[in-house]
Amino acid sequence: MKTLDIKSKIKSLGVLGLLLIGFACTPEDEDLSLGQKAEAAFTVEAIEGMRNTYQLRSTAESAFIYKWDLGDGEEPFSGTQIDTAFFENKGAYTITLTVVSEGGYSTTTQNIEVKNDAVTGTSAINAGNMEVDSAWTFTVSGTAETNYEFIDGALTITNGNPSQGGVAIWQAVELKGGRAYVFDADMKGAGMTNSWVEVILLDEAPEEGSDPSGTAFTGLHTWTGCGSTAFESALSDISCLGDGKVNIAEDGTYYIVIKVGSWDGYLGDGGVTIDNIEFVAQERLTEGDNILEGSDMETPAAWNIANMGATLTTLEFTDGVMKFTNGTTSVQTNIGVWQAVEVEAGQIYKMKADVNDPGSTSSWQEFYVSTTAPEDGTDYSTGRIYVGNTISFAESGTVYVVIKVGSWDGNLAAEGVTIDNVELVEMN
């Protein structure tokens, strides 16, 4: 009897089948390559009339995916062959394009220089041309009526003769910190007596029936010496209450307020007319002089020590740093290190410091700048400021820079916390 080698037969048939499939499915002239890879390339062109906005155009042929990275710290995005890029802040940016085609992917970059912040040179005022009366809110105060009316694209304020009262014209504005804003407007009047036009900036909205209080940074004031004779000019040309410039420390909502009124006086025949109001953002401020002493921690005598109401955290000045320790067990300690310094009204200051925390637990390293003097035996909590943030003051005078370091049922680690290069820098 013959014996069949079944395993051998199956193996032979399998090989034959694979060969047949190969011949059947592969034409002799088919090209199995992925195709040519698109080489990434693009152009960048500023879009006229749009601040800090650029057109990005990929010139890569046969690409079907376009991934753009603007180099601004934001996540890259999948876009189109022609896309747009907006940069809020001035600076140098590296734009990266990655394209994908049938032949694979390719990446290229270009560097651009954005010369100005987008907000620079723009006015924060809405409807400053006085064509939209609903953009403004009016708050009346005093015992005598002060009238206001929008006429021929301008705002006119009138009163009786004599009058005791006024009106505040205001609107909320969004301002960017770390820069100055400059106010101006077109003013017209026949000459006032015992009257004022004052421009102030508040961080809270005026209340109906109250006279908003603040420091005027531009305006007319007959007691000070301007506005008593006929005028038709930009406010910046005739103001005797300042140069119209305000330094803004932090981003936020503010309230621009124009106060117009008289006290036993008169706004003049035809009243006062205001038009073309602007509050224009200036270039971002840059760092100037440091006003603190002993910032490098080489002069311990520049700093004072205050008991903050608990067992003192141990402090030593060593190797050019301020070093704080309180052991490695769970403790409750606190200390204040401070110095007094003179500041100027309206000047913006930036808090700077190098803090090294190797692993403290239930602890704090806090900075404060305030007009309140530290008191020995009392905790300090006025005027908290974070490193890198800015602050300004309405009045010139003495402020106190306080560094507070301690633990509550924790510790500052065996190595301790070190602080160095503490500065309060003028921003100009």
Residue, then its C-alpha position, 0 to 999 in steps of 0.5 A: m500500500k502506498t503512503l501519501d506524504i500529506k504534509s509535503k503536498i499541502k506545503s507545496l500547494g501553499v507555495l504555488g498558491l502564493l505565487l499565483i496570487g502574486f502574479a495575479c495581483t501585481p501588474e508588471d508596470e505598477d510603481l509601488s513607491l509612495g510618491q514624491k515628498a512635498e518640501a515644506a516652504f511658506t511665505v509670510e506677509a503682513i495684512e494691511g489694515m490689521r494690526n500684527t496680523y499676517q498671511l501665511r501661505s504654504t508653497a509646498e506642492s501636493a501637500f494635504i496636511y498643514k500644521w502651523d506653530l506660531g512660536d508664541g507659546e500656544e499649541p500648534f494647530s492644523g490649518t490650511q494652505i493659506d492661513t492667518a497669524f495674529f501676535e498680541n505682543k511685540g517680539a521675535y517669533t519662529i513660525t514652523l510649518t510641517v506639511v504631509s504629502e503622499g511621500g511623507y512629511s517635511t518641516t521648515t521655519q521662518n523668523i519674524e520680528v513684530k515691532n509693536d504690541a497690538v494695543t500700542g497706538t489704539s484708543a481704549i475709548n468706545a465711540g470717542n467721536m460722540e456719535v453714539d450717546s449710548a456708549w456713555t453713562f452720566t452721573v449728576s451731582g450737586t444742587a443745581e441742574t447741569n445739562y448735557e446734550f449730544i449735538d452734531g456729533a459732539l457732547t455739550i454740557t451747560n448750566g445756569n449762572p451761577s451754578q453749584g453742581g456737575v456731571a460725570i461722563w464715564q465709560a468702562v474701558e479695558l486696559k493693558g498693564g505695564r504701559a501708559y495711556v494718554f488721554d486727549a479730546d477736542m474742547k470748545g468753550a467761551g470761557m468758564t468762571n469757578s468751574w472745572v473739567e477734570v479727567i480721572l481714572l477709577d477701578e470702580a464704577p461711579e455711583e449715581g448721585s455721588d461726586p466721583s473722587g480721584t486724582a485728575f491727570t488732565g483737565l481745565h480748572t479756573w482756580t488753577g489757571c486755565g479755562s477762564t478764557a475762550f478756548e477751542s483746542a485739543l485738551s493736551d494744549i490747554s490743560c493745567l492739571g497734568d499731561g494726560k498720561v496714566n501708568i497702568a500696572e495691571d490688565g483689567t477693567y477701569y472707568i474713564v471719568i470726565k467731570v464737568g461742573s461749577w461752584d458758584g460759577y458758570l460754564g460760559d455761554g453755550g457751555v463746554t463742548i467735548d469731542n473726539i475723545e481718545f485714551v491711547a495705549q503707549e509702548r510697553l514699559t521697560e525696566g528702569d532703576n531698582i529703588l531698594e537697598g541691599s537687594d543682593m543680600e550683601t548688606p544685612a543692615a539694609w533690612n529690618i526684622a519683625n516678629m510676625g506674631a509667632t516663634l521667629t523663623t531663623l534668618e541668616f545672611t550667608d553667601g550673598v543670600m537671605k536664608f530661612t530655616n526652622g528645622t525639619t520637624s513640624v513647627q509654627t514659625n514666622i518672620g518679617v524682613w522689611q525696609a521702607v522706601e520712597v515711591e512717586a505717585g503714578q509710577i509703576y513698580k515691578m516686584k522681582a526676586d529669586v526664591n529657592d524652595p528645596g521642598s518646604t511643607s505647609s509653609w509660605q514665602e510671601f511679598y508685600v508692598s504697602t503704605t502700612a508699616p510693620e508692627d512687631g508682634t503682629d502678622y502682616s497681610t496688607g498689599r500682597i504682591y507676587v514676584g513679577n507683578t507690578i504696582s503703583f500708588a496714587e500718592s507719593g510717599t513712604v511704602y514698606v516692602v515686606i518679605k514674610v517666611g514661615s510654616w504652620d505645622g510644617n517646616l522649610a526643609a533641612e536646606g532652608v529657603t533662600i531669597d536673593n536679588v529682591e528688587l522693586v524696579e521702576m517701569n518706564 
